[in-house]
């Protein structure tokens, strides 16, 4: 393995692990900023092409419903449903004029049942 390929691997790993900007990686590894961008983009494209079918297969509505059922059968889902996750009590948002208490929530989609701590994002389908 050449020293150049080692630098490329470290550059990509550093970017993915830290989210550093390309310009900071440019100084850190003494590569051109454009080169850093190209290395990261090409490597991430290659990773995506290798893993997309294994990790992100096409899903239909039934797959998502099955995922939601598995979620609620899983320990986290049971703890969430039984309110045993030690989620903090509702709190007043800072600088909120009406001083209403707001709960801590998880945001899901229509596959997940609504509850005090599970909300859905706004659906603008009409």
Secondary structure as GFF3:
##gff-version 3
##sequence-region A 1 126
A	DSSP	alpha_helix	3	18	.	.	.	ID=ss1
A	DSSP	alpha_helix	22	29	.	.	.	ID=ss2
A	DSSP	alpha_helix	33	55	.	.	.	ID=ss3
A	DSSP	alpha_helix	61	73	.	.	.	ID=ss4
A	DSSP	alpha_helix	75	81	.	.	.	ID=ss5
A	DSSP	beta_strand	91	92	.	.	.	ID=ss6
A	DSSP	beta_strand	101	102	.	.	.	ID=ss7
A	DSSP	beta_strand	106	108	.	.	.	ID=ss8
A	DSSP	beta_strand	118	120	.	.	.	ID=ss9
###
